[in-house]
């Protein structure tokens, strides 16, 4: 994991790993996206004064524009079938810087 740069977590849920990454290095700008707006609402309530954390509702198959220095999937690819997993990885790799 790079100590600095733009990091994207796809399928961030309530944002636990996003916060970990942001706290571990203030030189990271971490964006967490999840398809469930309720989880994003919960994650947004935990940001506090952190300036290097952002959350947004989004689809894993249509990730936000990058570029990103690193893209992370934590405990979410199992929710997709084989074709969706390939499409998700292809779409996010295209966002790499």
Secondary structure, DSSP 8 states (H G I E B T S, - for coil): --SSEEEEEET-TTSHHHHHHHHH-TTEEEEEEES-HHHHHHHHTT-TT-SSEEEEE-BTTB-----BSEEEE-S-GGGS-HHHHHHHHHHHHTTB-
